[in-house]
Amino acid sequence: GVGAYAGAVQAFLTAKFGGEAAPKVIVVEPNKADCLYRSALAGDGKLRVVTGEMDTIMAGLACGEPNPMAWEILWKYSDMFISCPDYV
């Protein structure tokens, strides 16, 4: 699901280097399927789902629903969330 791979990498980096020493992590999503970005923007820690046409060249990220387990890790340890159009 959306965020599973990013969550696994984030968990590894945080466990290996600690919270403060871990590399900065920026989660980037296509703006037509930006469920992690919308979840972060809300600021309440709850998941947001994206529906409708998710026509993006980033097909592997066009799921629209965050992975709940990954979200817990990404919400707590990621430094930034970005939503961008395909041309970026």
N, CA, C and O atoms as CSV, one atom per row, in Angstrom:
chain,resi,resn,atom,element,x,y,z
A,1,GLY,N,N,0.808,-1.192,0.000
A,1,GLY,CA,C,0.000,0.000,0.000
A,1,GLY,C,C,0.845,1.247,0.000
A,1,GLY,O,O,2.067,1.172,0.126
A,2,VAL,N,N,0.222,2.369,-0.136
A,2,VAL,CA,C,0.916,3.643,-0.200
A,2,VAL,C,C,1.655,3.910,1.115
A,2,VAL,O,O,1.057,3.967,2.189
A,3,GLY,N,N,2.945,4.069,0.994
A,3,GLY,CA,C,3.782,4.385,2.148
A,3,GLY,C,C,4.487,3.195,2.770
A,3,GLY,O,O,5.322,3.379,3.656
A,4,ALA,N,N,4.180,1.981,2.335
A,4,ALA,CA,C,4.779,0.798,2.961
A,4,ALA,C,C,6.301,0.787,2.803
A,4,ALA,O,O,7.024,0.565,3.775
A,5,TYR,N,N,6.778,1.018,1.612
A,5,TYR,CA,C,8.225,1.022,1.374
A,5,TYR,C,C,8.886,2.203,2.093
A,5,TYR,O,O,9.920,2.044,2.741
A,6,ALA,N,N,8.285,3.371,1.973
A,6,ALA,CA,C,8.821,4.558,2.652
A,6,ALA,C,C,8.827,4.367,4.164
A,6,ALA,O,O,9.777,4.768,4.837
A,7,GLY,N,N,7.781,3.760,4.697
A,7,GLY,CA,C,7.712,3.504,6.134
A,7,GLY,C,C,8.792,2.540,6.595
A,7,GLY,O,O,9.369,2.715,7.669
A,8,ALA,N,N,9.068,1.522,5.787
A,8,ALA,CA,C,10.110,0.557,6.131
A,8,ALA,C,C,11.485,1.223,6.137
A,8,ALA,O,O,12.287,0.994,7.043
A,9,VAL,N,N,11.753,2.042,5.133
A,9,VAL,CA,C,13.036,2.754,5.068
A,9,VAL,C,C,13.149,3.731,6.233
A,9,VAL,O,O,14.200,3.823,6.868
A,10,GLN,N,N,12.079,4.456,6.514
A,10,GLN,CA,C,12.079,5.416,7.621
A,10,GLN,C,C,12.322,4.700,8.950
A,10,GLN,O,O,13.098,5.182,9.775
A,11,ALA,N,N,11.680,3.576,9.165
A,11,ALA,CA,C,11.866,2.817,10.405
A,11,ALA,C,C,13.310,2.351,10.543
A,11,ALA,O,O,13.888,2.438,11.626
A,12,PHE,N,N,13.896,1.858,9.458
A,12,PHE,CA,C,15.284,1.418,9.486
A,12,PHE,C,C,16.225,2.569,9.831
A,12,PHE,O,O,17.080,2.437,10.707
A,13,LEU,N,N,16.065,3.693,9.142
A,13,LEU,CA,C,16.954,4.839,9.370
A,13,LEU,C,C,16.829,5.376,10.794
A,13,LEU,O,O,17.827,5.738,11.416
A,14,THR,N,N,15.617,5.425,11.298
A,14,THR,CA,C,15.409,5.917,12.663
A,14,THR,C,C,16.003,4.958,13.683
A,14,THR,O,O,16.609,5.391,14.662
A,15,ALA,N,N,15.835,3.656,13.462
A,15,ALA,CA,C,16.399,2.662,14.384
A,15,ALA,C,C,17.925,2.676,14.341
A,15,ALA,O,O,18.575,2.533,15.377
A,16,LYS,N,N,18.491,2.844,13.170
A,16,LYS,CA,C,19.949,2.811,13.021
A,16,LYS,C,C,20.618,4.074,13.548
A,16,LYS,O,O,21.641,3.993,14.228
A,17,PHE,N,N,20.057,5.231,13.246
A,17,PHE,CA,C,20.716,6.489,13.581
A,17,PHE,C,C,20.072,7.253,14.732
A,17,PHE,O,O,20.657,8.211,15.237
A,18,GLY,N,N,18.894,6.851,15.148
A,18,GLY,CA,C,18.184,7.608,16.175
A,18,GLY,C,C,17.393,8.735,15.545
A,18,GLY,O,O,17.645,9.108,14.399
A,19,GLY,N,N,16.445,9.278,16.277
A,19,GLY,CA,C,15.577,10.314,15.744
A,19,GLY,C,C,16.296,11.553,15.256
A,19,GLY,O,O,16.026,12.017,14.148
A,20,GLU,N,N,17.188,12.096,16.036
A,20,GLU,CA,C,17.869,13.359,15.681
A,20,GLU,C,C,18.982,13.155,14.657
A,20,GLU,O,O,19.229,14.041,13.839
A,21,ALA,N,N,19.651,12.018,14.685
A,21,ALA,CA,C,20.788,11.782,13.789
A,21,ALA,C,C,20.384,11.158,12.449
A,21,ALA,O,O,21.205,11.056,11.537
A,22,ALA,N,N,19.144,10.749,12.336
A,22,ALA,CA,C,18.679,10.115,11.096
A,22,ALA,C,C,18.659,11.140,9.962
A,22,ALA,O,O,18.455,12.330,10.203
A,23,PRO,N,N,18.870,10.681,8.732
A,23,PRO,CA,C,18.793,11.601,7.582
A,23,PRO,C,C,17.399,12.227,7.490
A,23,PRO,O,O,16.416,11.635,7.934
A,24,LYS,N,N,17.325,13.413,6.918
A,24,LYS,CA,C,16.033,14.069,6.690
A,24,LYS,C,C,15.257,13.259,5.664
A,24,LYS,O,O,15.820,12.815,4.663
A,25,VAL,N,N,13.974,13.067,5.909
A,25,VAL,CA,C,13.131,12.300,4.999
A,25,VAL,C,C,11.991,13.182,4.511
A,25,VAL,O,O,11.259,13.778,5.301
A,26,ILE,N,N,11.857,13.253,3.189
A,26,ILE,CA,C,10.791,14.021,2.557
A,26,ILE,C,C,9.953,13.053,1.733
A,26,ILE,O,O,10.473,12.386,0.838
A,27,VAL,N,N,8.678,12.975,2.027
A,27,VAL,CA,C,7.755,12.103,1.319
A,27,VAL,C,C,7.140,12.905,0.167
A,27,VAL,O,O,6.530,13.950,0.393
A,28,VAL,N,N,7.301,12.417,-1.061
A,28,VAL,CA,C,6.798,13.110,-2.249
A,28,VAL,C,C,5.763,12.226,-2.940
A,28,VAL,O,O,6.001,11.042,-3.179
A,29,GLU,N,N,4.606,12.822,-3.260
A,29,GLU,CA,C,3.523,12.083,-3.906
A,29,GLU,C,C,2.984,12.855,-5.106
A,29,GLU,O,O,3.148,14.072,-5.196
A,30,PRO,N,N,2.334,12.133,-6.033
A,30,PRO,CA,C,1.657,12.825,-7.133
A,30,PRO,C,C,0.434,13.560,-6.579
A,30,PRO,O,O,-0.273,13.029,-5.723
A,31,ASN,N,N,0.188,14.767,-7.059
A,31,ASN,CA,C,-0.911,15.570,-6.513
A,31,ASN,C,C,-2.297,14.981,-6.765
A,31,ASN,O,O,-3.265,15.408,-6.136
A,32,LYS,N,N,-2.411,14.030,-7.655
A,32,LYS,CA,C,-3.710,13.410,-7.917
A,32,LYS,C,C,-3.957,12.188,-7.037
A,32,LYS,O,O,-5.029,11.584,-7.095
A,33,ALA,N,N,-2.973,11.826,-6.226
A,33,ALA,CA,C,-3.111,10.673,-5.329
A,33,ALA,C,C,-2.328,10.931,-4.043
A,33,ALA,O,O,-1.612,10.052,-3.563
A,34,ASP,N,N,-2.463,12.121,-3.492
A,34,ASP,CA,C,-1.611,12.556,-2.371
A,34,ASP,C,C,-2.217,12.320,-0.988
A,34,ASP,O,O,-2.385,13.253,-0.204
A,35,CYS,N,N,-2.537,11.073,-0.707
A,35,CYS,CA,C,-3.188,10.735,0.560
A,35,CYS,C,C,-2.280,10.948,1.770
A,35,CYS,O,O,-2.762,11.378,2.818
A,36,LEU,N,N,-0.995,10.666,1.661
A,36,LEU,CA,C,-0.090,10.903,2.785
A,36,LEU,C,C,0.066,12.404,3.026
A,36,LEU,O,O,0.049,12.859,4.170
A,37,TYR,N,N,0.215,13.164,1.954
A,37,TYR,CA,C,0.326,14.619,2.068
A,37,TYR,C,C,-0.922,15.203,2.742
A,37,TYR,O,O,-0.811,16.026,3.650
A,38,ARG,N,N,-2.097,14.780,2.300
A,38,ARG,CA,C,-3.344,15.294,2.880
A,38,ARG,C,C,-3.494,14.888,4.336
A,38,ARG,O,O,-4.006,15.650,5.157
A,39,SER,N,N,-3.041,13.680,4.646
A,39,SER,CA,C,-3.083,13.231,6.035
A,39,SER,C,C,-2.172,14.093,6.908
A,39,SER,O,O,-2.548,14.477,8.015
A,40,ALA,N,N,-0.987,14.391,6.410
A,40,ALA,CA,C,-0.050,15.235,7.159
A,40,ALA,C,C,-0.567,16.662,7.278
A,40,ALA,O,O,-0.460,17.276,8.339
A,41,LEU,N,N,-1.127,17.191,6.198
A,41,LEU,CA,C,-1.635,18.561,6.180
A,41,LEU,C,C,-2.744,18.758,7.214
A,41,LEU,O,O,-2.844,19.824,7.821
A,42,ALA,N,N,-3.563,17.749,7.412
A,42,ALA,CA,C,-4.652,17.845,8.387
A,42,ALA,C,C,-4.106,18.046,9.795
A,42,ALA,O,O,-4.742,18.699,10.622
A,43,GLY,N,N,-2.931,17.486,10.070
A,43,GLY,CA,C,-2.271,17.700,11.358
A,43,GLY,C,C,-2.837,16.958,12.547
A,43,GLY,O,O,-2.406,17.200,13.674
A,44,ASP,N,N,-3.783,16.065,12.340
A,44,ASP,CA,C,-4.379,15.361,13.473
A,44,ASP,C,C,-3.939,13.903,13.590
A,44,ASP,O,O,-4.392,13.187,14.483
A,45,GLY,N,N,-3.054,13.462,12.687
A,45,GLY,CA,C,-2.549,12.096,12.737
A,45,GLY,C,C,-3.475,11.064,12.117
A,45,GLY,O,O,-3.132,9.882,12.065
A,46,LYS,N,N,-4.643,11.487,11.647
A,46,LYS,CA,C,-5.600,10.549,11.048
A,46,LYS,C,C,-5.356,10.420,9.549
A,46,LYS,O,O,-4.876,11.348,8.898
A,47,LEU,N,N,-5.694,9.262,9.025
A,47,LEU,CA,C,-5.521,8.979,7.594
A,47,LEU,C,C,-6.556,9.697,6.742
A,47,LEU,O,O,-7.710,9.852,7.141
A,48,ARG,N,N,-6.127,10.133,5.566
A,48,ARG,CA,C,-7.021,10.721,4.580
A,48,ARG,C,C,-6.949,9.852,3.326
A,48,ARG,O,O,-5.881,9.365,2.957
A,49,VAL,N,N,-8.082,9.667,2.686
A,49,VAL,CA,C,-8.175,8.848,1.487
A,49,VAL,C,C,-8.472,9.758,0.296
A,49,VAL,O,O,-9.273,10.687,0.400
A,50,VAL,N,N,-7.824,9.486,-0.827
A,50,VAL,CA,C,-8.054,10.223,-2.067
A,50,VAL,C,C,-8.871,9.318,-2.985
A,50,VAL,O,O,-8.562,8.137,-3.140
A,51,THR,N,N,-9.909,9.877,-3.587
A,51,THR,CA,C,-10.744,9.107,-4.510
A,51,THR,C,C,-10.792,9.821,-5.859
A,51,THR,O,O,-10.254,10.916,-6.021
A,52,GLY,N,N,-11.429,9.192,-6.791
A,52,GLY,CA,C,-11.591,9.791,-8.110
A,52,GLY,C,C,-10.483,9.402,-9.064
A,52,GLY,O,O,-9.771,8.421,-8.848
A,53,GLU,N,N,-10.349,10.180,-10.118
A,53,GLU,CA,C,-9.358,9.914,-11.170
A,53,GLU,C,C,-7.947,10.166,-10.643
A,53,GLU,O,O,-7.604,11.294,-10.287
A,54,MET,N,N,-7.149,9.134,-10.595
A,54,MET,CA,C,-5.766,9.252,-10.134
A,54,MET,C,C,-4.825,8.967,-11.297
A,54,MET,O,O,-3.939,8.117,-11.203
A,55,ASP,N,N,-5.028,9.684,-12.386
A,55,ASP,CA,C,-4.203,9.484,-13.576
A,55,ASP,C,C,-2.861,10.206,-13.414
A,55,ASP,O,O,-2.764,11.422,-13.577
A,56,THR,N,N,-1.858,9.437,-13.097
A,56,THR,CA,C,-0.521,9.952,-12.878
A,56,THR,C,C,0.504,8.991,-13.462
A,56,THR,O,O,0.268,7.785,-13.536
A,57,ILE,N,N,1.640,9.534,-13.874
A,57,ILE,CA,C,2.697,8.662,-14.377
A,57,ILE,C,C,3.365,7.893,-13.238
A,57,ILE,O,O,4.104,6.936,-13.471
A,58,MET,N,N,3.097,8.319,-12.018
A,58,MET,CA,C,3.628,7.626,-10.836
A,58,MET,C,C,2.622,6.550,-10.421
A,58,MET,O,O,2.102,6.573,-9.305
A,59,ALA,N,N,2.357,5.620,-11.319
A,59,ALA,CA,C,1.294,4.630,-11.160
A,59,ALA,C,C,1.405,3.827,-9.865
A,59,ALA,O,O,0.382,3.490,-9.268
A,60,GLY,N,N,2.599,3.519,-9.428
A,60,GLY,CA,C,2.769,2.759,-8.196
A,60,GLY,C,C,2.328,3.511,-6.958
A,60,GLY,O,O,2.130,2.908,-5.903
A,61,LEU,N,N,2.172,4.819,-7.070
A,61,LEU,CA,C,1.734,5.640,-5.939
A,61,LEU,C,C,0.271,6.048,-6.053
A,61,LEU,O,O,-0.226,6.791,-5.207
A,62,ALA,N,N,-0.415,5.585,-7.065
A,62,ALA,CA,C,-1.798,5.989,-7.305
A,62,ALA,C,C,-2.793,5.035,-6.656
A,62,ALA,O,O,-3.683,4.508,-7.323
A,63,CYS,N,N,-2.642,4.820,-5.381
A,63,CYS,CA,C,-3.548,3.936,-4.653
A,63,CYS,C,C,-4.633,4.724,-3.924
A,63,CYS,O,O,-5.772,4.268,-3.831
A,64,GLY,N,N,-4.290,5.897,-3.411
A,64,GLY,CA,C,-5.272,6.760,-2.776
A,64,GLY,C,C,-5.536,6.494,-1.311
A,64,GLY,O,O,-6.228,7.274,-0.657
A,65,GLU,N,N,-4.993,5.398,-0.780
A,65,GLU,CA,C,-5.243,5.068,0.623
A,65,GLU,C,C,-3.929,4.705,1.317
A,65,GLU,O,O,-3.250,3.766,0.902
A,66,PRO,N,N,-3.569,5.442,2.369
A,66,PRO,CA,C,-2.303,5.167,3.058
A,66,PRO,C,C,-2.295,3.812,3.770
A,66,PRO,O,O,-3.332,3.316,4.210
A,67,ASN,N,N,-1.113,3.237,3.870
A,67,ASN,CA,C,-0.915,2.032,4.655
A,67,ASN,C,C,-0.923,2.469,6.126
A,67,ASN,O,O,-0.081,3.277,6.517
A,68,PRO,N,N,-1.845,1.962,6.953
A,68,PRO,CA,C,-1.957,2.427,8.333
A,68,PRO,C,C,-0.689,2.233,9.169
A,68,PRO,O,O,-0.323,3.113,9.948
A,69,MET,N,N,-0.025,1.104,9.015
A,69,MET,CA,C,1.186,0.845,9.795
A,69,MET,C,C,2.318,1.792,9.369
A,69,MET,O,O,3.034,2.341,10.206
A,70,ALA,N,N,2.458,1.967,8.068
A,70,ALA,CA,C,3.492,2.875,7.554
A,70,ALA,C,C,3.183,4.309,7.969
A,70,ALA,O,O,4.101,5.059,8.302
A,71,TRP,N,N,1.918,4.704,7.956
A,71,TRP,CA,C,1.535,6.062,8.310
A,71,TRP,C,C,1.990,6.424,9.725
A,71,TRP,O,O,2.462,7.536,9.961
A,72,GLU,N,N,1.848,5.500,10.654
A,72,GLU,CA,C,2.277,5.772,12.034
A,72,GLU,C,C,3.752,6.148,12.080
A,72,GLU,O,O,4.136,7.059,12.813
A,73,ILE,N,N,4.572,5.463,11.312
A,73,ILE,CA,C,6.017,5.726,11.278
A,73,ILE,C,C,6.302,7.028,10.528
A,73,ILE,O,O,7.056,7.875,11.007
A,74,LEU,N,N,5.697,7.180,9.354
A,74,LEU,CA,C,5.950,8.371,8.541
A,74,LEU,C,C,5.462,9.640,9.241
A,74,LEU,O,O,6.144,10.664,9.202
A,75,TRP,N,N,4.311,9.587,9.869
A,75,TRP,CA,C,3.748,10.744,10.575
A,75,TRP,C,C,4.680,11.175,11.709
A,75,TRP,O,O,4.882,12.368,11.940
A,76,LYS,N,N,5.230,10.213,12.395
A,76,LYS,CA,C,6.065,10.529,13.569
A,76,LYS,C,C,7.474,10.985,13.192
A,76,LYS,O,O,8.034,11.851,13.864
A,77,TYR,N,N,8.059,10.423,12.133
A,77,TYR,CA,C,9.476,10.646,11.868
A,77,TYR,C,C,9.839,11.394,10.586
A,77,TYR,O,O,10.987,11.810,10.434
A,78,SER,N,N,8.906,11.576,9.669
A,78,SER,CA,C,9.253,12.274,8.423
A,78,SER,C,C,9.348,13.771,8.659
A,78,SER,O,O,8.668,14.324,9.524
A,79,ASP,N,N,10.194,14.413,7.881
A,79,ASP,CA,C,10.437,15.841,8.048
A,79,ASP,C,C,9.523,16.716,7.202
A,79,ASP,O,O,9.270,17.869,7.552
A,80,MET,N,N,9.026,16.181,6.091
A,80,MET,CA,C,8.210,16.985,5.201
A,80,MET,C,C,7.408,16.080,4.269
A,80,MET,O,O,7.830,14.971,3.941
A,81,PHE,N,N,6.254,16.571,3.853
A,81,PHE,CA,C,5.412,15.892,2.878
A,81,PHE,C,C,5.154,16.860,1.745
A,81,PHE,O,O,4.820,18.022,1.980
A,82,ILE,N,N,5.306,16.392,0.512
A,82,ILE,CA,C,5.135,17.228,-0.669
A,82,ILE,C,C,4.176,16.566,-1.640
A,82,ILE,O,O,4.223,15.355,-1.858
A,83,SER,N,N,3.306,17.381,-2.221
A,83,SER,CA,C,2.400,16.942,-3.277
A,83,SER,C,C,2.786,17.722,-4.545
A,83,SER,O,O,2.858,18.950,-4.520
A,84,CYS,N,N,3.031,17.013,-5.637
A,84,CYS,CA,C,3.466,17.720,-6.847
A,84,CYS,C,C,2.850,17.114,-8.110
A,84,CYS,O,O,2.513,15.931,-8.137
A,85,PRO,N,N,2.707,17.931,-9.150
A,85,PRO,CA,C,2.195,17.425,-10.414
A,85,PRO,C,C,3.244,16.577,-11.132
A,85,PRO,O,O,4.429,16.644,-10.805
A,86,ASP,N,N,2.817,15.792,-12.094
A,86,ASP,CA,C,3.711,14.890,-12.814
A,86,ASP,C,C,4.902,15.588,-13.465
A,86,ASP,O,O,5.991,15.015,-13.515
A,87,TYR,N,N,4.723,16.795,-13.960
A,87,TYR,CA,C,5.832,17.445,-14.667
A,87,TYR,C,C,7.028,17.743,-13.755
A,87,TYR,O,O,8.143,17.937,-14.240
A,88,VAL,N,N,6.801,17.778,-12.445
A,88,VAL,CA,C,7.911,17.995,-11.519
A,88,VAL,C,C,8.753,16.735,-11.440
A,88,VAL,O,O,9.745,16.701,-10.712
